[in-house]
Amino acid sequence: MKIEIVDGSDALRLAGHFDMNASQEFRNASRKALAAVRGKELLLLMDEVDYIDSSALGMLLVLHKDASERGIAVVLANCQPFIQRALTTAYFDRMFTLRNV
């Protein structure tokens, strides 16, 4: 998985398989991104994510908790239709905003 903080914005760009193998990299990047957020939202740009598993859902829950404690909303942006179905099936649309940007 490739994870990058988008310069000049409150966004993380994710690409590839979002699974257990990405846990440490995602944790480090999301903490760094949260610390740098200037607004009220952190965008996760997910248009290049081609796979997501239950461990990734767990990582998103931890991010949601950490962001909420700082008053920051996490937006899952530009999800592929099959990723969005997985997220809504797990009721993540109740905790996160799912948006196309």
C-alpha beads as a LAMMPS data file, in Angstrom:
LAMMPS data file: protein, C-alpha beads

101 atoms
100 bonds

1 atom types
1 bond types

-500.0 500.0 xlo xhi
-500.0 500.0 ylo yhi
-500.0 500.0 zlo zhi

Masses

1 110.0

Atoms # bond

1 1 1 0.000 0.000 0.000
2 1 1 1.095 3.515 -0.744
3 1 1 0.168 6.281 1.716
4 1 1 1.094 9.923 1.291
5 1 1 0.197 13.152 3.015
6 1 1 -1.009 15.564 0.348
7 1 1 1.041 18.746 0.643
8 1 1 -0.898 21.909 1.356
9 1 1 -4.111 20.128 2.304
10 1 1 -5.683 18.185 5.137
11 1 1 -5.608 14.924 3.198
12 1 1 -4.028 11.490 3.027
13 1 1 -3.938 9.679 -0.309
14 1 1 -4.207 5.880 -0.071
15 1 1 -3.458 3.472 -2.916
16 1 1 -3.371 -0.300 -3.264
17 1 1 -4.368 -3.011 -0.794
18 1 1 -5.572 -1.563 2.515
19 1 1 -4.943 -4.497 4.833
20 1 1 -2.938 -5.696 7.841
21 1 1 0.337 -5.119 6.003
22 1 1 -0.388 -1.383 5.947
23 1 1 -1.077 -1.048 9.672
24 1 1 2.167 0.545 10.865
25 1 1 2.504 2.837 7.862
26 1 1 -1.148 3.908 8.131
27 1 1 -0.866 4.528 11.866
28 1 1 2.234 6.695 11.429
29 1 1 0.844 8.663 8.473
30 1 1 -2.573 9.215 10.047
31 1 1 -1.062 10.485 13.309
32 1 1 1.176 12.866 11.396
33 1 1 -1.743 14.043 9.246
34 1 1 -4.005 14.591 12.280
35 1 1 -1.337 16.680 13.961
36 1 1 -1.109 18.875 10.852
37 1 1 -4.848 19.369 10.187
38 1 1 -5.685 23.060 9.994
39 1 1 -9.431 22.706 9.447
40 1 1 -12.165 20.493 10.859
41 1 1 -11.784 17.553 8.451
42 1 1 -9.188 15.019 7.435
43 1 1 -9.819 13.646 3.958
44 1 1 -8.764 10.100 3.136
45 1 1 -8.545 10.030 -0.650
46 1 1 -9.378 6.411 -1.403
47 1 1 -9.961 6.365 -5.166
48 1 1 -6.863 4.195 -5.692
49 1 1 -7.659 1.662 -2.935
50 1 1 -8.312 -1.648 -4.694
51 1 1 -8.856 -3.878 -1.637
52 1 1 -9.958 -3.417 1.968
53 1 1 -10.203 -5.999 4.754
54 1 1 -11.403 -6.123 8.349
55 1 1 -8.038 -5.031 9.751
56 1 1 -8.283 -1.851 7.653
57 1 1 -11.751 -1.244 9.078
58 1 1 -10.209 -1.518 12.533
59 1 1 -7.526 1.006 11.593
60 1 1 -10.240 3.384 10.405
61 1 1 -12.058 3.006 13.738
62 1 1 -8.902 3.931 15.649
63 1 1 -8.406 6.945 13.377
64 1 1 -12.033 7.969 13.923
65 1 1 -11.561 7.816 17.705
66 1 1 -8.298 9.806 17.601
67 1 1 -9.767 12.414 15.254
68 1 1 -12.980 12.763 17.284
69 1 1 -10.952 13.492 20.413
70 1 1 -9.445 16.455 18.523
71 1 1 -12.762 17.645 17.091
72 1 1 -11.822 16.524 13.583
73 1 1 -14.151 14.646 11.241
74 1 1 -12.706 11.972 8.953
75 1 1 -14.063 11.954 5.398
76 1 1 -13.631 8.840 3.272
77 1 1 -13.458 10.331 -0.201
78 1 1 -13.784 8.957 -3.715
79 1 1 -14.261 5.309 -2.717
80 1 1 -14.632 2.754 -5.474
81 1 1 -18.195 1.333 -5.513
82 1 1 -17.134 -2.031 -4.040
83 1 1 -15.214 -0.279 -1.249
84 1 1 -18.203 1.951 -0.518
85 1 1 -20.464 -1.134 -0.340
86 1 1 -18.103 -2.745 2.178
87 1 1 -18.091 0.424 4.264
88 1 1 -21.863 0.824 4.244
89 1 1 -22.385 -2.876 4.988
90 1 1 -20.247 -2.374 8.109
91 1 1 -22.241 0.810 8.936
92 1 1 -19.183 3.017 8.559
93 1 1 -21.385 5.551 6.784
94 1 1 -22.852 6.266 10.241
95 1 1 -19.454 7.237 11.687
96 1 1 -17.709 8.697 8.656
97 1 1 -18.775 10.987 5.874
98 1 1 -18.485 9.225 2.509
99 1 1 -18.014 11.844 -0.206
100 1 1 -16.802 12.306 -3.749
101 1 1 -14.530 15.320 -4.076

Bonds

1 1 1 2
2 1 2 3
3 1 3 4
4 1 4 5
5 1 5 6
6 1 6 7
7 1 7 8
8 1 8 9
9 1 9 10
10 1 10 11
11 1 11 12
12 1 12 13
13 1 13 14
14 1 14 15
15 1 15 16
16 1 16 17
17 1 17 18
18 1 18 19
19 1 19 20
20 1 20 21
21 1 21 22
22 1 22 23
23 1 23 24
24 1 24 25
25 1 25 26
26 1 26 27
27 1 27 28
28 1 28 29
29 1 29 30
30 1 30 31
31 1 31 32
32 1 32 33
33 1 33 34
34 1 34 35
35 1 35 36
36 1 36 37
37 1 37 38
38 1 38 39
39 1 39 40
40 1 40 41
41 1 41 42
42 1 42 43
43 1 43 44
44 1 44 45
45 1 45 46
46 1 46 47
47 1 47 48
48 1 48 49
49 1 49 50
50 1 50 51
51 1 51 52
52 1 52 53
53 1 53 54
54 1 54 55
55 1 55 56
56 1 56 57
57 1 57 58
58 1 58 59
59 1 59 60
60 1 60 61
61 1 61 62
62 1 62 63
63 1 63 64
64 1 64 65
65 1 65 66
66 1 66 67
67 1 67 68
68 1 68 69
69 1 69 70
70 1 70 71
71 1 71 72
72 1 72 73
73 1 73 74
74 1 74 75
75 1 75 76
76 1 76 77
77 1 77 78
78 1 78 79
79 1 79 80
80 1 80 81
81 1 81 82
82 1 82 83
83 1 83 84
84 1 84 85
85 1 85 86
86 1 86 87
87 1 87 88
88 1 88 89
89 1 89 90
90 1 90 91
91 1 91 92
92 1 92 93
93 1 93 94
94 1 94 95
95 1 95 96
96 1 96 97
97 1 97 98
98 1 98 99
99 1 99 100
100 1 100 101
